[in-house]
């Protein structure tokens, strides 16, 4: 892989990671069009540059990402006068409320974390099946043509509850089928709990940070355990740095565009686009083009 190819792949990653269009499908097409061999470094590169995309969410929403809730101040005499059980529960409740944002993210991550732990190898096998990716792109695209009609019924209460977070977490598990799109699954999951499109999309971005960081971090750890892979990454450090910087910058603009577009127009355009991309993949597959990941 040369510097030009690294920049192109990073642009694709930044553009598609947070849009409901499947970054996996776009990576496959990009590698095929550029004639990039699916080497161990290329596979590692596509994982590691996700850290750049993750950072874009943290920077864009840093005020919300690092804000702790203000808790009610109790007089020490009041706390001391409470029964021991109630005092412990009061202190625990205050602690949970203070870190409420992170607590909700933790709840939402649990389902995917459990499934990924037990079915990680099977999921990786599916990821290598390009036909599955292509078919799911088309199926997901058809589904998205009707999402706004079926799910766009926001309630007045837009607060993120534990129940909402857990439901969105289960929806995220659907995205373990390659080609579904983590972004699509979690946004639809949010809308299914009657969040508005904007709030569902923003929680999807927040949830991407721990989910993607954990998945990418685990794969990176597995790579670094092998001295050969460790040396390979060190030798290509410049490509990795450039890839992360490009993915970060592009993802910042992609997120801003997506929030505005989704709020105004909904999902239908993304559905049509997915059908086109999935059909293109299927055409390449049936034409005998090697699209191995």
C-alpha positions in Angstrom: 0.0 0.0 0.0 1.3 3.4 -0.9 0.5 6.8 0.6 -2.1 7.6 -2.1 -4.0 4.4 -1.5 -3.8 4.9 2.3 -5.3 8.4 1.9 -8.1 7.1 -0.3 -9.1 4.3 2.1 -9.0 6.7 5.0 -11.3 9.1 3.2 -13.7 6.3 2.5 -13.5 5.2 6.2 -14.2 8.8 7.4 -17.1 9.3 5.0 -18.9 6.0 5.7 -18.2 5.0 9.3 -21.0 7.1 10.7 -23.4 7.1 7.8 -25.9 4.2 7.4 -24.3 2.9 4.3 -21.9 0.2 5.6 -18.2 1.1 5.7 -17.3 -2.5 5.1 -19.0 -2.6 1.7 -17.2 0.6 0.7 -13.8 -0.7 1.8 -14.3 -3.8 -0.3 -15.2 -1.7 -3.4 -12.4 0.7 -2.8 -9.8 -2.0 -2.5 -11.1 -3.7 -5.6 -11.0 -0.4 -7.7 -7.5 0.4 -6.5 -6.3 -3.1 -7.0 -5.0 -3.4 -3.4 -4.2 -6.9 -2.3 -5.8 -7.9 0.9 -2.6 -8.3 2.9 -2.2 -8.5 6.7 -1.2 -4.9 6.8 -4.2 -3.7 4.7 -6.5 -5.5 7.1 -4.7 -4.0 10.1 -4.8 -0.5 8.5 -8.6 -0.6 8.0 -9.0 -1.4 11.7 -6.5 1.0 13.1 -7.7 4.1 11.2 -11.0 3.7 13.0 -9.4 5.4 16.0 -9.2 8.6 13.9 -12.9 8.3 13.1 -13.7 7.7 16.8 -11.7 10.8 17.8 -13.9 12.9 15.6 -17.0 12.2 17.7 -15.1 13.0 20.9 -13.9 16.3 19.5 -17.2 17.4 18.0 -19.2 16.6 21.1 -16.5 17.1 23.7 -18.7 19.3 25.9 -21.3 16.6 26.2 -18.8 13.8 26.3 -16.9 15.1 29.3 -19.7 16.7 31.2 -20.8 15.3 34.5 -24.2 15.9 35.9 -24.5 18.2 38.9 -25.7 16.2 42.0 -27.7 17.4 44.9 -25.6 18.5 47.9 -26.7 16.9 51.2 -25.8 18.2 54.6 -23.5 15.8 56.4 -25.9 15.7 59.3 -28.8 14.6 57.0 -26.7 11.8 55.5 -25.5 10.7 59.0 -29.1 10.6 60.2 -30.2 8.2 57.5 -30.4 4.5 58.1 -27.3 2.7 56.8 -29.1 1.1 53.9 -30.7 4.3 52.7 -27.4 6.2 53.1 -25.5 3.7 50.9 -28.3 3.8 48.3 -28.4 7.6 48.4 -24.6 7.8 47.8 -24.8 5.1 45.1 -27.6 6.9 43.3 -25.8 10.2 43.4 -22.7 8.5 41.9 -24.7 6.9 39.1 -26.5 10.1 38.4 -23.2 12.1 38.2 -21.8 9.6 35.6 -25.2 9.1 34.0 -24.0 9.6 30.4 -21.3 7.0 30.7 -23.5 4.6 32.5 -26.1 4.7 29.7 -23.3 4.0 27.1 -22.0 1.1 29.2 -25.5 -0.4 29.3 -25.9 0.0 25.5 -22.5 -1.6 24.8 -23.2 -4.8 26.9 -25.2 -6.8 24.3 -22.7 -6.4 21.5 -19.8 -7.0 23.9 -21.3 -10.3 25.1 -22.1 -11.5 21.6 -18.7 -10.4 20.2 -16.9 -12.2 23.0 -18.6 -15.5 22.2 -19.1 -15.3 18.4 -16.2 -13.1 17.4 -14.6 -15.8 15.2 -17.9 -16.5 13.5 -18.5 -12.8 12.8 -15.0 -12.5 11.3 -15.8 -15.4 9.0 -19.0 -13.6 7.9 -17.0 -10.5 7.3 -14.8 -12.3 4.8 -17.9 -13.4 2.8 -18.4 -10.5 0.4 -21.6 -11.9 -0.9 -23.2 -11.6 2.5 -22.0 -7.9 2.6 -23.5 -7.2 -0.8 -26.8 -8.9 -0.1 -27.2 -7.1 3.3 -26.5 -3.8 1.6 -29.4 -4.3 -0.7 -31.7 -5.7 1.9 -30.9 -2.9 4.3 -31.4 -0.4 1.5 -34.9 -1.6 0.8 -35.7 -1.5 4.5 -34.4 2.1 4.7 -36.9 3.2 2.1 -39.6 2.7 4.7 -37.8 3.6 7.9 -39.2 7.1 8.1 -42.8 5.9 7.7 -42.4 3.1 10.2 -40.3 4.6 12.9 -40.5 8.4 12.7 -42.9 8.9 15.7 -40.8 10.8 18.3 -42.3 11.2 21.8 -42.1 14.4 23.9 -39.7 12.7 26.3 -36.3 12.6 24.6 -34.2 11.7 27.6 -32.0 8.6 27.4 -33.3 6.1 29.9 -31.6 2.8 30.8 -34.4 0.9 28.9 -33.8 3.0 25.8 -30.0 2.5 26.0 -30.4 -1.3 26.4 -32.8 -1.6 23.5 -30.5 0.4 21.2 -27.7 -1.9 22.4 -29.6 -5.0 21.2 -30.3 -3.3 17.9 -26.6 -2.7 17.5 -26.1 -6.5 17.6 -27.9 -6.8 14.3 -25.0 -4.8 12.7 -22.6 -7.7 13.5 -24.0 -9.1 10.2 -21.6 -7.4 7.7 -23.3 -5.0 5.4 -26.0 -4.0 7.8 -24.2 -0.9 9.1 -23.8 -0.2 12.8 -24.9 3.4 12.3 -28.2 2.3 10.6 -29.0 -0.4 13.2 -28.5 2.0 16.2 -30.2 5.0 14.7 -33.3 2.8 13.8 -33.1 1.3 17.3 -33.2 4.8 18.8 -36.1 5.8 16.6 -37.8 2.5 17.6 -37.7 3.8 21.2 -39.3 7.0 19.8 -36.3 9.2 19.9 -36.1 11.9 17.2 -33.9 11.3 14.2 -31.4 13.8 15.4 -31.2 12.4 19.0 -31.1 8.9 17.7 -28.2 9.7 15.4 -26.2 11.6 18.1 -26.6 8.7 20.5 -25.4 6.4 17.7 -22.3 8.5 17.4 -21.7 8.4 21.1 -22.2 4.7 21.3 -19.7 4.2 18.4 -16.9 5.5 20.6 -16.8 2.7 23.2 -18.0 0.0 20.8 -15.5 0.8 18.0 -12.7 1.5 20.5 -13.2 -1.9 22.2 -13.4 -3.8 18.9 -10.5 -2.0 17.2 -8.4 -2.1 20.4 -8.9 -5.9 20.8 -7.9 -6.6 17.2 -4.9 -4.3 17.6 -3.9 -6.2 20.8 -4.1 -9.5 18.9 -1.9 -8.1 16.1 0.7 -6.7 18.5 1.1 -10.1 20.3 2.9 -11.4 17.2 6.4 -9.8 16.8 6.1 -10.0 13.0 2.9 -8.0 13.0 4.4 -5.5 15.5 7.3 -4.9 13.2 5.0 -4.6 10.2 3.1 -1.8 11.9 6.2 0.0 13.0 7.6 -0.1 9.5 4.4 1.5 8.2 3.9 4.0 11.0 3.7 7.0 8.6 0.9 5.4 6.6 -1.0 4.7 9.9 -0.6 8.3 11.1 -1.7 9.8 7.8 -4.6 7.4 7.7 -5.8 8.3 11.1 -5.5 12.1 10.5 -7.4 11.9 7.2 -10.1 9.6 8.7 -10.5 12.1 11.6 -10.8 15.2 9.4 -13.2 13.6 6.9 -15.4 12.1 9.7 -15.8 15.5 11.3 -17.4 16.9 8.0 -19.3 13.6 7.4 -21.0 13.8 10.8 -22.0 17.4 10.4 -23.4 16.8 7.0 -25.3 13.6 8.1 -27.0 15.3 11.1 -28.3 18.1 8.9 -29.3 15.9 6.0 -31.0 13.3 8.2 -33.0 15.9 10.1 -34.2 17.5 6.9 -34.7 14.6 4.5 -34.7 11.3 6.4 -33.3 7.9 5.3 -34.7 7.3 1.8 -31.7 8.7 -0.1 -29.4 6.5 1.9 -31.6 3.5 1.1 -31.4 4.1 -2.6 -27.6 4.6 -2.4 -27.2 1.3 -0.5 -29.2 -0.6 -3.1 -26.9 0.8 -5.8 -23.7 0.0 -3.9 -24.9 -3.5 -3.0 -25.9 -4.2 -6.6 -22.5 -3.0 -7.8 -20.8 -5.4 -5.5 -23.0 -8.3 -6.7 -22.2 -7.4 -10.3 -18.4 -7.4 -9.5 -18.8 -10.8 -7.7 -20.7 -12.4 -10.6 -18.2 -11.0 -13.0 -15.5 -12.9 -11.3 -13.6 -10.0 -9.7 -11.6 -11.0 -6.6 -13.1 -9.0 -3.7 -11.6 -10.9 -0.8 -11.1 -9.0 2.5 
